Amino acid sequence: LVLAQLDPQGSDDVRRDKAVVSGDGEVIQPDDPEFDGFLRDRVAESFELLSGAGRRIVVIEPVASSPLDGDPLKCLSTGRDPAECAFTAPEEPTPLERIFRGRAETDPAVRTLDLDRMACPDFPRCDAMIGDVIVGSVSKMSWR
């Protein structure tokens, strides 16, 4: 199985502001002390459900994302030079990536795939455009 998702929390340097909702409807904010444990428990539950029947799991880690106040698409829409719309991504893994990597270290059926350097060839610098293609934009979608 190949799994991928957006990162609701982001990195320690570039925090997201995306709450998650528990099965009983409780909204848990990223700054809540329970947030990391909640994510860790949900990842463990998901892997237990998905790993049956000898399946192997590959987790595509969330790619580097821009700061909330520095969305490249928003910057480009103002007509600015694409070079001005690049951002520097944190090089440290996000809390969610650390959870995925920890699981991969202890479970031989789980692997992770870090595509930051594919999304940002000059990582940690992430360009807003490569050639004529807009890249590096963060969706402002709600996680609620």
C-alpha positions in Angstrom: 0.0 0.0 0.0 1.1 3.5 -0.7 -0.1 6.2 1.7 0.1 10.0 1.6 -1.4 12.9 3.3 -1.1 16.6 4.1 0.7 17.4 7.4 -1.8 19.1 9.7 1.0 20.4 12.0 3.9 21.3 9.8 7.4 21.6 11.1 8.6 23.1 14.4 9.7 26.2 12.4 6.7 26.5 10.1 3.7 25.7 12.2 0.4 24.8 10.5 -2.8 25.8 12.1 -4.9 22.8 11.2 -7.0 21.1 13.9 -8.0 17.5 13.7 -11.3 16.0 14.8 -11.3 12.8 17.0 -13.8 10.0 16.4 -16.0 11.4 19.1 -16.1 14.9 17.5 -13.5 16.5 19.8 -11.5 19.2 18.0 -7.8 19.0 18.8 -5.6 22.0 18.0 -1.9 21.6 17.0 -0.9 23.5 20.1 -2.8 21.2 22.4 -0.5 19.0 24.5 -2.5 15.9 23.4 -2.0 16.6 19.6 1.2 14.7 19.1 0.0 11.7 21.0 -3.3 11.8 19.2 -1.5 11.7 15.8 0.8 8.9 17.0 -2.1 6.8 18.2 -4.1 7.3 15.0 -1.0 6.4 12.9 -0.5 3.2 15.0 -4.2 2.3 14.6 -4.1 2.9 10.8 -1.0 0.8 10.3 -2.4 -2.0 12.4 -5.6 -2.1 10.2 -3.7 -1.8 6.9 -0.7 -4.1 7.6 -2.6 -7.3 7.6 -2.2 -10.2 5.1 1.5 -9.6 4.7 1.0 -6.1 3.2 3.9 -3.7 3.0 3.3 0.0 3.5 5.1 2.9 1.9 4.4 6.3 3.4 5.0 9.2 1.1 6.0 11.9 3.6 4.3 15.3 3.3 6.5 17.5 1.1 8.0 20.8 2.3 5.4 23.4 2.7 5.5 27.2 2.8 4.8 29.3 5.9 1.2 30.2 6.3 1.9 33.8 5.6 4.1 33.1 2.6 2.0 31.0 0.2 3.8 31.1 -3.2 0.6 31.0 -5.2 -0.7 34.0 -3.3 2.6 35.7 -3.9 2.6 34.9 -7.6 -1.0 36.2 -8.0 0.2 39.7 -7.1 2.4 39.7 -10.2 5.7 39.6 -8.2 8.8 38.0 -9.7 8.7 34.2 -9.1 12.2 34.5 -7.4 10.6 36.7 -4.7 8.0 34.0 -4.0 10.3 31.2 -3.1 10.6 30.1 0.5 13.1 28.2 2.6 11.8 25.0 4.1 12.9 23.7 7.4 15.3 20.8 7.0 14.2 19.0 10.2 11.4 16.5 9.9 7.9 17.5 11.1 6.4 15.8 14.1 4.3 13.6 11.8 7.3 12.7 9.7 9.1 11.6 12.9 6.1 9.4 13.8 6.2 7.8 10.3 10.0 7.3 10.5 9.8 5.9 14.0 7.3 3.3 12.8 9.5 2.4 9.8 12.5 1.9 12.2 10.5 -0.6 14.2 8.3 -2.3 11.6 10.1 -4.0 8.7 6.8 -3.8 6.6 6.8 0.0 6.7 9.0 2.3 4.7 8.9 6.1 4.2 9.7 8.1 1.1 10.9 11.7 1.5 10.2 13.7 -1.7 11.3 17.1 -0.4 14.2 17.3 -2.9 11.9 16.3 -5.8 9.4 19.0 -4.9 12.2 21.5 -4.2 15.3 20.6 -6.3 17.3 23.3 -4.5 16.1 22.1 -1.0 15.8 23.7 1.5 15.0 26.6 -1.0 11.6 25.9 -2.6 11.0 27.9 -5.8 7.5 29.1 -6.6 8.0 28.1 -10.3 10.1 25.7 -12.1 10.1 26.5 -15.8 6.5 27.4 -16.5 5.0 25.3 -13.7 3.8 26.7 -10.4 5.1 24.5 -7.6 5.5 24.8 -3.8 2.0 26.1 -3.0 0.2 25.1 0.1 -3.5 24.4 0.1 -5.4 26.5 2.7 -8.0 23.8 3.0 -9.6 23.2 6.3 -8.9 20.0 8.2 -12.2 20.2 10.1 
